[in-house]
Amino acid sequence: MTTQQHASGAQPVANDPPAYPAGWIAANLPPVTIRAKVIVDGEGKVTEVRDLDDLGDPQHVAFFAATREAAMHWTYTPMTVVQDHEDARGNFSTTRSTSPFSLDYAFRFELRDGKPVVSATR
């Protein structure tokens, strides 16, 4: 008996970037990078956002809070796992299921000409 597996989906449907924390704009900080792990359930809904750096200082806490607030509203297409099975007689069958997944992001918060800009990379 052999089994092969592949996955598809897990694509963003709605993922607006975080907002630059308003209370920190006047501080004119150098760019700040927040790394976060976004945990997504089998239906494509974000259930948790983990801070991958957890520095604990007030600036980091504010920027991570903005990251978490935005990411908790994101949605994705469900990740579909397809398993193809072949039994000893050569009969094929396929099962499909959805599965939770996670993605790591780095959010860069910066001021350009005094205006807040936030970008993300995976």
C-alpha positions, 0 to 999 in steps of 0.5 A: 500500500502506498500513500502520497500527500500534497497540500494546497490553499493557505492563501491570504483572502484579507490581510491588511497590514498593521497600523503604525501605533499613533502614540509613537509617530512623534518619537520619530523612531528608526525603522522597527521590525516585528517578527510574528508567527500567525497561527491559522485554523482549518477554516482559514481563520487566524486563532493566535499571533505569537511574538517571535522576539518578545523584547518586552520594552514599551516600544516593542510591546506597542508595535507587536500589539498593532501587529496582533490586532491587524493579524487577528482579523486576517483570513486565508483559504483553508489549507487542503491536504489531499492523500492519494492511497493505493491498496495492495490490489492497485485500487486508488482512493483519495481523501481530502481534509483541511489542516491548520497551518502557520506562517512567519512574517516580519513587519517593518514599521517606518516613517517616510517623510514623516508619514507612517508606512508598514510593510510585511515579508514572509 
